[in-house]
Amino acid sequence: MQPKIIIHGGFFSESHTNQEVKKAKQDALSEIVKDAYVFLKTHTALETVVYAVSLLEDCELFNAGIGSQIQSDGKIRLSAGLMDGTTQKFSGVINIEDVKNPIQIADKLLAYDDRVLSGSGALDFARHNGFEYYNPETPQRREEYEKKLNESIRLGTVGCVALDQHGNLAAATSTGGKGFEIPCRVSDSATVAGNYANPFAGISCTGVGEDIVSGALAVKIVTRVTDGSSLKNATDKSFEELKPYEGFAGVIGISAKGEVYHADSHPYMVWASYDTEFAVFD
């Protein structure tokens, strides 16, 4: 099986006006997807999506991990979800504070019976397992929060879907929220609506979490692929079902057959993929 990988950096409202910012994000995605593809050649899909999303969390250009958005009470709360398409186990953390890489905590939870933790319980688990204190706030995010620059809010997350040489799939998604939201608002990223994989396909979503949850988007697409649809047809049909409420969403996905596909209901989702060729969508 030819390994394949696709990543996304969410939606960027300024992408069509600030070419310098847009290029910086595309360049970052390019480097990360190439690095992650090299990693994928000698690792599993599950290990790779954790690795790739960790790199995205470590890049302050994206709204996950370092540089995440600040909620309306002045605090940063992170969420991340992970799914192994082989075991079909899901894990996640919701609204966890003071950590650097929430996707790595979700990875650690895969070995437990209680695999989705929130708030202080998630933080206690992280500290018990050696994840040290880290403040992900950047000066830019503090300035945006204090000035409430709604026009600069990034609607999105980061995510990765990988297909390894053994034909196994995995998906991972991480977010810093939408900014200025009600404290402890839950996004789609640590749910099966926003992140899902099984032996047939894997999907990672970005956009407005409430719209994605309302459409059960990731699990719906994967279920349709499981029932025999192509990845493209399953995705396109699921996006049609977002239209009655003008759902704002984007997805990346890979099927067990090697199909790689992306779609969005609004422009300016940034993504990159790598198999035998390298591509960045703009």
ABEGO torsion letter per residue (X at the ends): XBBBBBBBAEBBAAAAABAAAAAAAAAAAAAAAAAAAAAAAABBAAAAAAAAAAAAAABAABBBEBGBBBBAAGBBBBBBBBBBAAAGBBBBBBGBBGBABAAAAAAAAAABABABBBEAAAAAAAAAAGBBBBBABBAAAAAAAAAGBAAABBBEBBBBBBBBAAGBBBBBBBBAEAEGBBBGBBBAAABAAABBBBAABBBBBBEBAAAAAAAGAAAAAAAAAAAGBBAAAAAAAAAAAAAAAGBBBBBBBBBAAGBBBBBBABBGBBBBBBBABBBBBX
